[in-house]
Structures are given as structure tokens and as C-alpha cells.
Amino acid sequence: MIKIVLDNNKIEISGHAYYDDIGKDIVCASVSSIVITTINAILEIDEDSIFYEDLDNKILIEILKEDKIVKKLINNMVFMLEGLEKDYPKNIKILRR
């Protein structure tokens, strides 16, 4: 299962959806696309607004500057991930701390 932990200005995404075989897993591909597109968009606007690490099987995002655009992009990312969680509750879980 993919776990997404939202904790103040930090977001941690880890795990694997196990919806299908690696390379064919549409849930993992969707999460990856949503998260990486959001990170790239934020960095394109202001490279100092977030810090992120792409570790083995885990992505960490720390929001350093919470301006209007960064907040909207992060909220949009979370909204799309919530849609996936609703459609695939056995494969993705969002936790708020």
C-alpha cells in the first residue's frame, strides 16, 4: 500500500500500491505522475520554496515557503491523491498528523 503522511509542512510518500505487477501498476504510476509533476511545477516557479528527497521507495517534501501558488499546487496534489484513495482504498492511504 502507498502511504501518504501529511504533517504540517512535510509530506512523505512511501510504499507500493500492489495493484498490478511493477511496470503495469496504474495506481503507482498515477501517484508518481501527480507527485513529480507537482514538485517540478513548484521548483520551476521558485526553487527555494520546497526541499525534496527522492529516496529508495520514499519521497519526502518539505514546504519551506508557503506562498499562494505553492499552497494551491500542494492542495491540488493532495486533492488528486484523495481521488485515488477514494477509487483504490486497498492501495493508497492518506494520513494526516
JOFEN-V353162 format. One record per pair of residues at least 24 apart in sequence whose ideal C-beta (glycine too) atoms are under 10 Angstrom apart, sorted by the first residue. I is the first residue (numbers start at 1). J is the second residue. D is the distance in whole Angstrom. If there is no record, write none. Layout:
BEGIN
<<I/J/D> <I/J/D>>
END
This chain:
BEGIN
<<1/27/10> <1/88/9> <1/89/10> <1/90/7> <1/91/6> <1/92/7> <1/93/6> <2/27/7> <2/28/7> <2/30/10> <2/31/6> <2/32/10> <2/81/9> <2/84/9> <2/85/9> <2/88/9> <2/91/6> <2/92/4> <2/93/7> <2/94/9> <3/58/10> <3/92/8> <3/93/5> <3/94/8> <3/95/7> <4/31/8> <4/35/9> <4/59/10> <4/77/10> <4/78/8> <4/81/6> <4/82/9> <4/84/10> <4/85/8> <4/92/7> <4/93/7> <4/94/5> <4/95/7> <4/96/9> <5/60/10> <5/93/9> <5/94/8> <5/95/5> <5/96/8> <5/97/6> <6/61/10> <6/74/9> <6/78/7> <6/81/9> <6/94/7> <6/95/7> <6/96/5> <6/97/7> <7/95/9> <7/96/8> <7/97/4> <8/62/10> <8/63/9> <8/96/10> <8/97/8> <9/50/9> <9/61/9> <9/62/6> <9/63/4> <9/64/8> <9/65/10> <9/66/7> <9/74/9> <10/51/10> <10/60/7> <10/61/7> <10/62/5> <10/63/7> <10/97/9> <11/35/8> <11/38/10> <11/39/10> <11/50/9> <11/52/9> <11/59/8> <11/60/7> <11/61/4> <11/62/8> <11/63/8> <11/74/8> <11/77/8> <11/78/8> <11/81/10> <11/94/10> <12/53/10> <12/55/10> <12/58/7> <12/59/7> <12/60/5> <12/61/8> <12/62/10> <12/95/9> <12/97/10> <13/54/10> <13/57/10> <13/58/7> <13/59/5> <13/60/8> <13/61/8> <13/77/10> <13/81/8> <13/92/10> <13/94/10> <14/55/9> <14/56/10> <14/57/6> <14/58/4> <14/59/8> <14/60/9> <15/57/7> <15/58/8> <15/91/9> <15/92/9> <15/93/9> <16/57/7> <16/91/9> <17/84/9> <17/88/7> <17/90/9> <17/91/4> <17/92/6> <18/90/9> <18/91/7> <19/88/6> <19/90/8> <19/91/5> <19/92/9> <20/91/10> <25/91/9> <26/84/10> <26/88/9> <26/91/10> <27/84/7> <27/85/10> <27/87/9> <27/88/5> <27/90/9> <27/91/5> <27/92/6> <28/91/8> <28/92/9> <30/80/8> <30/81/9> <30/83/9> <30/84/6> <30/87/9> <30/88/9> <30/91/10> <30/92/9> <31/59/9> <31/77/10> <31/80/9> <31/81/7> <31/84/7> <31/85/10> <31/88/10> <31/91/9> <31/92/7> <32/59/9> <33/80/9> <34/76/9> <34/77/6> <34/78/9> <34/79/10> <34/80/5> <34/81/6> <34/83/9> <34/84/8> <35/59/6> <35/61/8> <35/77/7> <35/80/9> <35/81/8> <37/73/9> <37/76/10> <37/77/8> <37/80/10> <38/70/10> <38/73/5> <38/74/7> <38/76/7> <38/77/4> <38/78/9> <38/80/9> <38/81/10> <39/73/9> <39/77/9> <41/69/9> <41/70/9> <41/73/6> <41/76/9> <41/77/9> <42/67/10> <42/69/8> <42/70/6> <42/73/5> <42/74/8> <42/77/9> <45/69/6> <45/70/7> <45/73/8> <46/70/7> <49/73/9> <49/74/10> <50/74/9>>
END
